[in-house]
């Protein structure tokens, strides 16, 4: 049986987008000629499958890694549900401008229209500029025709809830939720591994060739949950040193504050993705050492039984 690393580190995919900024290339020690809005930390997505960056298995992509190690890496419960398919996409988002107002389809719609899975996601606010905002959910129930008319006329923001941003805010965005990340936000995003986005409104923005970006209103009106379910910052316990932020059908996310030495509980039947969102931490995992600085992530195999973090920092721990 081939030996696994105590933790796997991956090369980030830095995605150039019209609304991106400069924070991510600086954080990742990379140069970029264009605005970078996303760093895909751990991705099974076709064309952008994450590749191990260091260690004996450097150069191995995530799919090959899962095929090689199976349930020892993913966990018995995760492997039973997903087989050799890694079930998450984890990314940082740096919004210099507002993202488009958009919606993601659920599994049923995505399978029917695209032969793919849907996209439920969550955000954790790492940092933000003054007066930054998050837009998520509808202010009131809408008819599909009224929604499309508002999007076409450019006043859809009158029907979208607005929240001022604070560090540590977290938002759960189920498929079907109208949303946008406002300018000045730096977030961690955890999501189903899907890149299906229906653009509803783009603030009249044009690309570098002077063209407005395409809207997808026909798809969007079929995917939006028009009942206006409550969307608000998640009311998790911010004062304790360990708190569950989200526990849904697709992923579980907890915040852990480290101040000195802290034992990390393994996830039942699942791997752990550890992301450092403040400070930095060192780890001992089954007797081996790993280092996780701010703005970086690592994959801890499900077979790991003894995980200890050292230092001063805040970790977001993700499992499926």
Helices and strands as residue ranges (DSSP letters): E 13-21, H 23-28, E 36-42, H 62-69, H 71-74, H 76-82, E 89-95, E 101-103, H 107-114, E 121-128, E 133-138, H 144-153, G 156-159, E 160-164, E 170-173, E 179-181, E 185-191, E 198-201, H 217-223, E 242-247, E 252-264, E 272-285, E 288-293, E 297-300, E 307-319
